[in-house]
Amino acid sequence: MNRREFLSTAVLSTTLALRAAAASRRIPIGFLGATYSHGPEIVKLAMSSRDWEFVGVCDSTDSGRAGCARCRHSTGSTPARNS
């Protein structure tokens, strides 16, 4: 194998490895507050998406925390933190 073949192979291998890693990456997403009109639906969408990694919701109201808990039970997903 000459230098040119080696470099071509190395570049191709690196490119394929980076594409595979990028394809499997999920975007972390979280919310500040979930008591607005579409909050529960958006939280459910984030929890069930293959593109996003749902990391949590921060809501200071009892109704907001209860709504997020209902979303968690309906999707079967558990956020990292729900406070």
N, C-alpha and C positions, 0 to 999 in steps of 0.2 A: 504494500500500500504506500503510495507516495503522499507527499504533504497535501496536495490539492484534494485527493480522495479523503484523506483523514479529516481535513477541515470541513468538507462538504458533509461527511457523515456526522461529524460532531454538531454542526449547525442544524442539520435535519433532526437529529435525536433530541437536541435541546428544544427546538421548536415544537416537536410533537409532545414532549413532556410538559411544556408550559401550557399548551392548548388543553391537554387532558386535565391538568390541575385547575385551570381557569374554568373549565366546563363543570367541574364538580363543586365549585365554590358557591356557597349561599351567602346572600347579603344579610348581615345582621340588621334587625329592625326592632324598634321599641316605640312606645307612645307615652307622651306626657298628657294624662287625662284621657278618659274614654266615656265621659258622660254626655258628650254632644250628640246630636241627632243620629249620626251614622257611625258612632264610635264602636258599638258592639259588632256591627257587620264588618267593619274594617279590621278589627281585632281577629275575628273568625277567619277572614281572608288571609291575614298574615300568618296565623297559626297553621293553616292547612296548605299554604303555598310550598312548592318545591324550590322556588327561587329565593325565598327569604328564610332566614333563621330567626324565628320570633324569640326575642330575649326578655321581653316583659313590658309591663305597664306600671306607671306610677300615677295613682289617683288618690287624692286626699279625702274623697267623699266615700261614705259607706255604700251608697248606691253604685258608685263607679267600681268599687272593689267587688261588690256582689255580682255586677254585670260581667266583669272579667272572669269571675269564678264560673259563672254559667257558660261562658264561651269555652273555657277550658274543658268543662265536662262534656259539652256537645261535640267538640272536635277531637277529644282524647289526647290533646297536646298539653304539655306542661311548660310554662315559661320558666326561665331561670329564676326570676324574682317577680313577685306580684305584691306590691305594697301600696 
